């Protein structure tokens, strides 16, 4: 026990001495720590961007549904291509939906989907015009949607082609403001629609499919309502349906089911590649791989700041060794061992890195907040990112402090006492 108290007292004295030496050179110490501060903050900031992007990707895939398959039509690029396709394939139609319902054993829910860009809406939108989607009632369940107000339309409303609609969160704000929207009316082209529900805010992603449209900026109507009340204008190269959204039964293999869906549609379309089948589960894995690579690259770039900070620590400790050569000689002459000298200077470099790491954590939080505010990117500071950044900063202090500390311990005491 006495030995422990002795060792504790020795290290406490060494820490106090190192702290007083650094305090005596406050400006130089602060400038040296700046590299560590910026490095730790940059690492935390980059990891926060990566964590935020991963969270958004997960939310988006959850919205698409890990048990879902998304069939998208591929519009023809020209009238000539459309005519060539129509010689063999009718495109994506309701007939495909019925065939899939009868032949895909693992199918749980299915919804056809059509879309159009309205020529006008009323009340006048404050920003971009919302899209208009015609979908089946199962569409909300397929994508695990929850409503902030009201309810999604049901089969009876779809069968009756009622003039009802559900607004995405942004569409509701753009058309009706921030107050309650249920039982109000909006006009799309020449048709008045009764608002029966408002979706909660949904994640969106630019994945390159029709599903990448922001689901919050959409007016949803029953598919029969869309077909009977809205005249499709504009793009004559589109198929009857823009897409078919499928949810599989629990435990179904999405890859195998996708192969079955692809084989069925290839048969009905006579092998014309006018559709694509997307598997959100595979999309999630691919996005996670891409995001991990992005995060590693960004962290590696940010870690360069820590490397520069470590070089700065080594330089300043080497300069300190030269300035305190006579002090080292005096300490060695009165009994200090080489280990004592190593510990003294190593503690100084570690204290710089620890202090810089602590301030760097605060800077990392600020940087993450600034990025989220300025760039409108979601950022998440995780305990793991703090531990990694702080641990690396301490390691930098140790690694780059070893050489100057060993160099100080090898100074000849007699030569040191003569040093001016």
C-alpha positions as CSV (number, residue, x, y, z in Angstrom):
1,X,0.0,0.0,0.0
2,X,2.9,2.3,0.9
3,X,4.4,1.7,-2.5
4,X,1.1,2.6,-4.3
5,X,1.0,5.9,-2.4
6,X,4.6,6.6,-3.3
7,X,4.0,5.9,-7.0
8,X,0.8,7.9,-6.9
9,X,2.5,10.8,-5.3
10,X,5.4,10.6,-7.8
11,X,3.0,10.6,-10.8
12,X,0.9,13.4,-9.3
13,X,4.0,15.5,-8.9
14,X,5.1,14.8,-12.5
15,X,1.7,15.8,-13.8
16,X,1.7,19.0,-11.8
17,X,5.2,19.8,-13.0
18,X,4.3,19.1,-16.6
19,X,1.2,21.3,-16.2
20,X,3.2,24.2,-14.8
21,X,5.7,23.9,-17.6
22,X,3.0,24.1,-20.2
23,X,1.2,26.9,-18.4
24,X,4.4,28.9,-18.4
25,X,4.3,28.8,-22.2
26,X,0.5,29.3,-22.6
27,X,0.5,30.8,-26.1
28,X,2.8,28.2,-27.5
29,X,0.9,25.4,-25.9
30,X,-2.4,26.6,-27.2
31,X,-1.0,27.0,-30.8
32,X,0.4,23.4,-30.5
33,X,-2.9,22.1,-29.3
34,X,-4.8,23.7,-32.2
35,X,-3.8,20.9,-34.6
36,X,-5.3,18.3,-32.2
37,X,-8.4,20.4,-31.6
38,X,-9.1,20.8,-35.3
39,X,-8.2,17.2,-36.0
40,X,-10.5,15.7,-33.3
41,X,-13.3,18.1,-34.3
42,X,-13.0,17.2,-38.0
43,X,-13.0,13.4,-37.2
44,X,-16.1,13.8,-35.1
45,X,-17.8,16.0,-37.7
46,X,-17.1,13.6,-40.5
47,X,-18.3,10.6,-38.5
48,X,-21.4,12.6,-37.6
49,X,-22.1,13.2,-41.3
50,X,-21.6,9.5,-42.0
51,X,-23.9,8.5,-39.1
52,X,-26.6,10.9,-40.2
53,X,-26.4,9.6,-43.8
54,X,-26.6,6.0,-42.5
55,X,-29.7,6.9,-40.4
56,X,-31.4,8.6,-43.3
57,X,-30.6,5.6,-45.6
58,X,-32.0,3.2,-43.0
59,X,-35.2,5.2,-42.6
60,X,-35.6,5.4,-46.3
61,X,-35.2,1.7,-46.8
62,X,-37.6,1.0,-43.9
63,X,-40.1,3.3,-45.7
64,X,-39.6,1.2,-48.9
65,X,-39.8,-1.9,-46.8
66,X,-37.2,-4.6,-46.5
67,X,-39.9,-7.2,-47.4
68,X,-40.9,-5.1,-50.5
69,X,-40.2,-5.4,-54.2
70,X,-40.6,-2.3,-56.4
71,X,-41.4,-2.8,-60.1
72,X,-40.8,0.4,-62.1
73,X,-41.7,1.0,-65.8
74,X,-39.0,2.3,-68.1
75,X,-40.5,5.0,-70.3
76,X,-39.4,4.9,-74.0
77,X,-36.9,7.5,-75.0
78,X,-38.6,8.2,-78.4
79,X,-41.7,7.5,-80.4
80,X,-39.7,5.0,-82.5
81,X,-38.6,3.1,-79.5
82,X,-42.1,3.0,-78.1
83,X,-43.5,1.6,-81.4
84,X,-40.8,-1.1,-81.4
85,X,-41.7,-2.0,-77.8
86,X,-45.5,-2.1,-78.5
87,X,-45.0,-4.7,-81.3
88,X,-44.1,-7.2,-78.5
89,X,-44.9,-5.7,-75.1
90,X,-48.0,-3.8,-73.8
91,X,-45.8,-2.2,-71.1
92,X,-46.7,-2.3,-67.4
93,X,-50.4,-2.7,-67.0
94,X,-53.2,-3.8,-64.6
95,X,-53.0,-7.2,-66.4
96,X,-49.5,-7.6,-65.0
97,X,-50.8,-6.9,-61.5
98,X,-53.5,-9.6,-61.8
99,X,-50.9,-12.1,-63.1
100,X,-48.5,-11.4,-60.3
101,X,-51.3,-11.8,-57.7
102,X,-52.2,-15.2,-59.1
103,X,-48.7,-16.5,-59.5
104,X,-46.4,-15.2,-56.8
105,X,-46.9,-17.4,-53.8
106,X,-45.0,-15.2,-51.3
107,X,-47.0,-12.1,-52.3
108,X,-48.8,-10.4,-49.3
109,X,-49.9,-7.0,-50.6
110,X,-49.7,-5.3,-54.0
111,X,-50.5,-1.8,-55.3
112,X,-50.4,-0.5,-58.8
113,X,-49.2,3.1,-59.1
114,X,-49.7,6.0,-61.6
115,X,-48.5,9.5,-61.4
116,X,-48.7,12.9,-63.1
117,X,-47.5,16.4,-62.6
118,X,-50.6,18.7,-62.2
119,X,-50.9,21.7,-64.5
120,X,-52.3,23.7,-61.6
121,X,-53.5,23.4,-58.0
122,X,-55.6,25.4,-55.7
123,X,-54.9,26.9,-53.2
124,X,-51.8,28.0,-55.0
125,X,-48.7,26.2,-53.8
126,X,-46.2,28.3,-52.0
127,X,-43.3,26.4,-53.6
128,X,-43.1,23.5,-56.1
129,X,-46.3,21.9,-57.2
130,X,-47.0,18.6,-55.6
131,X,-47.1,15.4,-57.7
132,X,-50.4,13.5,-58.0
133,X,-50.2,9.7,-57.3
134,X,-53.0,7.2,-57.9
135,X,-52.5,4.1,-55.7
136,X,-54.4,1.3,-54.1
137,X,-55.4,1.4,-50.4
138,X,-52.7,-1.2,-49.7
139,X,-50.0,1.3,-50.7
140,X,-49.8,2.8,-47.2
141,X,-49.4,-0.6,-45.5
142,X,-46.8,-1.7,-48.0
143,X,-44.6,1.3,-47.1
144,X,-45.4,1.2,-43.4
145,X,-46.8,4.7,-43.4
146,X,-48.4,6.4,-40.4
147,X,-50.7,9.4,-40.6
148,X,-50.5,12.6,-38.7
149,X,-54.2,13.3,-39.4
150,X,-57.2,11.3,-40.5
151,X,-56.8,8.0,-42.3
152,X,-55.8,6.6,-45.6
153,X,-58.6,5.9,-48.1
154,X,-60.0,2.4,-48.1
155,X,-61.2,-0.2,-50.7
156,X,-64.7,1.2,-50.7
157,X,-63.5,4.7,-51.6
158,X,-61.3,3.2,-54.3
159,X,-64.1,1.1,-55.8
160,X,-66.4,4.1,-55.8
161,X,-63.8,6.4,-57.3
162,X,-64.5,9.0,-54.6
163,X,-62.8,12.4,-54.9
164,X,-60.8,11.9,-51.7
165,X,-57.1,12.4,-51.2
166,X,-54.3,12.1,-48.7
167,X,-51.6,14.8,-48.5
168,X,-47.9,14.3,-47.9
169,X,-46.6,16.5,-45.1
170,X,-45.0,19.1,-47.4
171,X,-47.9,19.1,-49.8
172,X,-50.2,19.9,-46.9
173,X,-48.1,22.8,-45.7
174,X,-47.7,24.1,-49.3
175,X,-51.4,24.1,-50.0
176,X,-53.2,24.5,-46.7
177,X,-50.6,25.8,-44.3
178,X,-49.7,24.5,-40.8
179,X,-53.3,24.1,-39.4
180,X,-55.5,21.0,-39.5
181,X,-56.2,19.8,-43.1
182,X,-58.7,17.0,-42.8
183,X,-62.1,17.8,-44.3
184,X,-60.7,20.7,-46.3
185,X,-60.6,20.7,-50.1
186,X,-57.9,21.2,-52.7
187,X,-58.3,21.5,-56.4
188,X,-56.0,19.6,-58.8
189,X,-56.4,20.7,-62.4
190,X,-60.3,20.8,-62.7
191,X,-61.1,18.4,-59.9
192,X,-61.9,19.2,-56.3
193,X,-60.5,16.7,-53.8
194,X,-61.7,16.1,-50.2
195,X,-58.7,15.8,-47.8
196,X,-59.2,12.6,-45.6
197,X,-55.7,12.3,-44.2
198,X,-52.2,13.7,-43.9
199,X,-49.0,11.6,-43.8
200,X,-46.4,12.0,-41.1
201,X,-43.1,13.3,-42.5
202,X,-41.4,10.5,-44.5
203,X,-37.7,10.1,-45.4
204,X,-36.8,10.6,-49.1
205,X,-33.7,9.6,-51.1
206,X,-32.4,10.3,-54.6
207,X,-32.1,6.6,-55.5
208,X,-32.8,7.1,-59.1
209,X,-36.3,5.5,-59.2
210,X,-39.7,6.9,-59.2
211,X,-39.8,6.2,-55.5
212,X,-37.0,8.7,-55.1
213,X,-39.6,11.5,-55.5
214,X,-40.2,13.1,-52.2
215,X,-43.2,11.3,-50.7
216,X,-44.0,14.3,-48.6
217,X,-44.6,16.5,-51.7
218,X,-47.3,14.2,-53.2
219,X,-51.1,14.2,-53.3
220,X,-52.4,10.6,-53.1
221,X,-55.7,9.6,-54.5
222,X,-57.4,6.2,-55.1
223,X,-56.1,4.6,-58.3
224,X,-59.7,4.4,-59.7
225,X,-60.2,8.1,-59.0
226,X,-57.0,8.9,-60.8
227,X,-58.0,6.8,-63.9
228,X,-61.6,8.2,-64.1
229,X,-61.2,11.8,-63.0
230,X,-57.8,12.8,-64.3
231,X,-56.9,13.0,-68.0
232,X,-53.2,11.9,-68.4
233,X,-51.5,14.7,-70.2
234,X,-47.9,15.2,-71.3
235,X,-45.7,12.1,-71.5
236,X,-47.1,9.8,-74.2
237,X,-44.2,7.5,-73.9
238,X,-45.2,6.2,-70.5
239,X,-46.8,2.8,-69.8
240,X,-50.3,2.5,-68.3
241,X,-48.7,2.1,-64.9
242,X,-45.7,3.9,-63.5
243,X,-45.0,1.1,-61.1
244,X,-46.2,-1.8,-59.0
245,X,-45.3,-2.0,-55.3
246,X,-45.3,-5.4,-53.6
247,X,-44.9,-6.6,-50.0
248,X,-43.9,-10.1,-49.4
249,X,-45.0,-12.5,-46.7
250,X,-43.0,-12.7,-43.5
251,X,-40.0,-15.0,-44.0
252,X,-40.1,-14.8,-47.8
253,X,-36.8,-14.6,-49.6
254,X,-36.9,-11.3,-51.4
255,X,-34.1,-12.3,-53.9
256,X,-35.9,-15.5,-55.0
257,X,-39.3,-13.6,-55.1
258,X,-37.7,-10.9,-57.3
259,X,-36.5,-13.6,-59.7
260,X,-40.0,-15.0,-59.9
261,X,-41.5,-11.5,-60.5
262,X,-38.9,-10.8,-63.2
263,X,-39.5,-14.1,-64.9
264,X,-43.3,-13.6,-65.0
265,X,-43.0,-10.0,-66.3
266,X,-40.4,-11.0,-68.8
267,X,-42.8,-13.6,-70.1
268,X,-45.8,-11.3,-70.4
269,X,-43.6,-8.5,-71.9
270,X,-42.0,-11.0,-74.3
271,X,-38.5,-10.3,-72.9
272,X,-38.7,-6.6,-73.7
273,X,-36.6,-4.8,-71.0
274,X,-39.2,-2.1,-70.3
275,X,-39.3,-2.6,-66.5
276,X,-37.0,-2.9,-63.6
277,X,-37.3,-4.8,-60.3
278,X,-35.7,-3.2,-57.2
279,X,-35.0,-5.1,-54.0
280,X,-34.8,-2.6,-51.1
281,X,-33.0,-5.2,-48.9
282,X,-30.2,-5.4,-51.4
283,X,-30.4,-1.6,-51.9
284,X,-29.8,-1.2,-48.2
285,X,-26.8,-3.4,-48.2
286,X,-25.3,-1.5,-51.2
287,X,-26.0,1.9,-49.6
288,X,-24.3,0.7,-46.4
289,X,-21.2,-0.5,-48.3
290,X,-21.0,2.8,-50.2
291,X,-21.6,4.9,-47.0
292,X,-18.9,3.0,-45.2
293,X,-16.4,3.7,-47.9
294,X,-17.4,7.3,-47.9
295,X,-17.0,7.6,-44.1
296,X,-13.6,5.9,-44.1
297,X,-12.3,8.3,-46.8
298,X,-13.7,11.4,-45.0
299,X,-12.3,10.2,-41.7
300,X,-8.9,9.5,-43.3
301,X,-8.8,13.0,-44.7
302,X,-9.8,14.5,-41.3
303,X,-7.2,12.4,-39.6
304,X,-4.5,14.2,-41.5
305,X,-5.2,17.1,-39.1
306,X,-4.4,14.9,-36.2
307,X,-1.2,13.8,-37.9
308,X,-0.2,17.5,-38.4
309,X,-1.1,18.1,-34.8
310,X,1.2,15.2,-33.7
311,X,4.1,16.6,-35.7
312,X,3.4,20.0,-34.0
313,X,3.6,18.3,-30.6
314,X,6.9,16.6,-31.5
315,X,8.4,19.9,-32.7
316,X,7.4,21.9,-29.7
317,X,8.6,19.2,-27.3
318,X,11.9,19.0,-29.1
319,X,12.2,22.8,-28.9
320,X,11.4,22.6,-25.2
321,X,14.1,20.0,-24.7
322,X,16.7,22.3,-26.2
323,X,15.5,25.2,-24.0
324,X,15.6,23.2,-20.9
325,X,18.8,21.3,-21.5
326,X,20.5,22.8,-18.4
327,X,17.4,21.9,-16.3
328,X,17.7,18.3,-17.5
329,X,21.4,18.3,-16.5
330,X,20.6,19.6,-13.0
331,X,17.9,17.0,-12.5
332,X,20.1,14.2,-13.7
333,X,23.0,15.4,-11.4
334,X,20.8,15.2,-8.3
335,X,19.6,11.7,-9.0
336,X,16.9,11.8,-11.6
337,X,16.9,8.7,-13.8
338,X,16.4,8.5,-17.5
339,X,12.9,7.1,-17.0
340,X,12.0,10.2,-14.9
341,X,13.1,12.5,-17.7
342,X,11.2,10.4,-20.3
343,X,8.1,10.5,-18.1
344,X,8.3,14.3,-17.6
345,X,8.4,15.2,-21.3
346,X,6.0,12.4,-22.4
347,X,3.5,13.7,-19.9
348,X,3.7,17.2,-21.3
349,X,3.0,15.9,-24.9
350,X,0.1,13.7,-23.5
351,X,-1.4,16.6,-21.6
352,X,-1.3,18.7,-24.8
353,X,-3.1,16.0,-26.7
354,X,-5.6,15.4,-23.9
355,X,-6.4,19.1,-23.5
356,X,-6.7,19.4,-27.3
357,X,-8.9,16.3,-27.4
358,X,-11.3,17.7,-24.8
359,X,-11.6,21.0,-26.6
360,X,-11.8,19.2,-29.9
361,X,-14.8,17.2,-28.8
362,X,-16.7,20.5,-28.1
363,X,-15.5,21.8,-31.5
364,X,-16.7,18.6,-33.1
365,X,-20.2,19.1,-31.6
366,X,-20.2,22.7,-32.9
367,X,-18.9,21.6,-36.3
368,X,-21.7,18.9,-36.6
369,X,-24.3,21.5,-35.6
370,X,-22.9,24.0,-38.1
371,X,-22.9,21.4,-41.0
372,X,-26.5,20.4,-40.2
373,X,-27.6,24.0,-40.1
374,X,-25.7,25.4,-43.1
375,X,-25.9,22.4,-45.5
376,X,-29.2,21.0,-44.1
377,X,-27.6,17.5,-43.7
378,X,-28.6,15.3,-40.8
379,X,-25.6,14.7,-38.5
380,X,-25.5,12.4,-35.5
381,X,-22.6,12.6,-32.9
382,X,-22.2,9.1,-31.5
383,X,-20.3,8.0,-28.3
384,X,-18.2,5.8,-30.6
385,X,-17.1,8.7,-32.7
386,X,-16.1,10.7,-29.6
387,X,-14.2,7.7,-28.2
388,X,-12.4,7.1,-31.5
389,X,-11.4,10.7,-32.0
390,X,-10.3,11.2,-28.4
391,X,-8.4,7.9,-28.2
392,X,-6.5,8.7,-31.4
393,X,-5.6,12.2,-30.1
394,X,-4.1,10.6,-26.9
395,X,-2.3,8.0,-29.0
396,X,-0.9,10.8,-31.2
397,X,0.4,12.6,-28.0
398,X,2.1,9.4,-26.9
399,X,3.5,8.4,-30.2
400,X,4.9,11.8,-31.2
401,X,6.1,12.5,-27.6
402,X,8.2,9.4,-27.3
403,X,11.1,10.5,-29.6
404,X,11.6,14.0,-27.9
405,X,11.3,12.4,-24.5
406,X,13.9,9.7,-25.2
407,X,16.1,12.3,-26.8
408,X,15.9,14.4,-23.6
409,X,16.7,11.4,-21.4
410,X,19.9,10.6,-23.4
411,X,21.5,14.1,-22.9
412,X,24.8,13.8,-21.1
413,X,24.4,15.4,-17.6
414,X,27.9,17.0,-17.7
415,X,27.3,18.4,-21.2
416,X,23.9,19.6,-20.2
417,X,25.3,21.6,-17.2
418,X,27.7,23.3,-19.5
419,X,24.9,24.2,-22.0
420,X,24.1,27.9,-22.3
